[in-house]
Amino acid sequence: MIRYSPKKTNLPKIGDILLSEPLLNDPYFGRKAVLLCEYNEDGAFGLVLNNFVTVNIDDIQLDIKNTNPRFSVGGPVNSSNLYFIHSCGEIENSHEIVDGIFLGGDFSQLKSMIEGGYTSFRFFLGYSGWSEDQLADEIKSRSWFVTRAGADEIMSTDLENDEFWKKLINGMGPGFSHIAEAPLDPSLN
């Protein structure tokens, strides 16, 4: 039997993954996985890992040669801003959010590395934000599951949006497989 009600101790930490409950009908968060990058008394900041959009890097005007990465909409806040994660701790002013995964830093340094063949990075347009206590309240109301993922899963862009979410839900254990397979519309069940 799955425990669907989160425990009080199941509040997130920086580096956790928030997985939306299967029936959440929201264009930004329905069947999404959010990497929690900051969480404190003022609120929370995260990046949606699986809200891929088709964007040509030239359209963003980043002036980076030799690459055309997949972009994800990181969330509905500041959607005209670019955010990035990477696996290079040597990039100045970056912050480690989970073992081997860093947020931000010197963009010109990352750009030079990408042009030299570096591929362990992800780009996000916008971010997800929660005010003080908002995320905790959403978790208590069962809108999110809290889990962890490895660096390889976080950096992966191989799976499509829904498949990525299902993989992480299934990774929570055998009691979660029925959640991963729940239809978007429960009347179709």
Summary of the structure (lengths in Angstrom):
residues: 189
radius of gyration: 16.7
end to end distance: 19.4
largest distance: 51.8
contacts: 540
relative contact order: 0.23
helix: 25%
strand: 29%
